[in-house]
Amino acid sequence: MTRLFVSDVHLGADAEPAIARFLGFLEREAARAAALYILGDLFESWVGDDDRTPAALRVCAALRTLTAGGVPCFVMHGNRDFLLGPGFAARSGCRLLADPVVAQLDGEPVLLTHGDALCTDDHSYQELRSIVRQPHWQQRFLALPLAHREALADEVRAGSRAHTARTVPYIMDVNGEAVATAFRTCRVRRMIHGHTHRPGVHETIVDGSAAQRIVLGAWYEQGSYLSCERGEYRLRELPR
Ligand code: MN
């Protein structure tokens, strides 16, 4: 049976084509899979499990159909939707994964991570990340009224767009030393991540032995996913 991996679907109220693509993917490819792993940024923004926008409700209902049909679905936080919590899990039937996590896939330990923590050259982003991932900060944020949280999230997204526009591309990519450290400390020879929107399979050498880093693609223009069948990994694109 085949396991499927996606990330950076970036679903939101104004992302109707992406929602249609993703719901189609859940009904077709994912419904036949052994498991679905969503490695972060499923949503463009998530300000709390009380989010009842029609887009969020539709996506949760579709995930619920998938999981109720017997396909386990694992969801990791991304930098956009790191506030997905137990309410989301209950509504969708998905299980939340820690980031990073080492999964045993076909007898092999594989590191799964969203990927933003590997972008260590982006110092201002890492500083922001270290603040918003603190439980104390999250409790205070979640205590604000929903409309206030949504307004703050819009501001953060605008700031993030401006930051991306003025930052040289290599800074937005993973740092080679951070990648090597992750391979080493997690004792794996394969990792799967998203976040950079640069899909590809990178063969590398860590401490003298071969290692592979698979990067998932984003869903802005076209759906893309990774399939794993009996230890064989393949990046695929959905037909347009
Ligand atoms: Mn991301």
Boltz pocket constraint, residues with backbone or C-beta under 6 A from the ligand:
constraints:
  - pocket:
      binder: B
      contacts: [[A, 8], [A, 40], [A, 41], [A, 78], [A, 79], [A, 80], [A, 114], [A, 116], [A, 194], [A, 195], [A, 196]]
      max_distance: 6.0
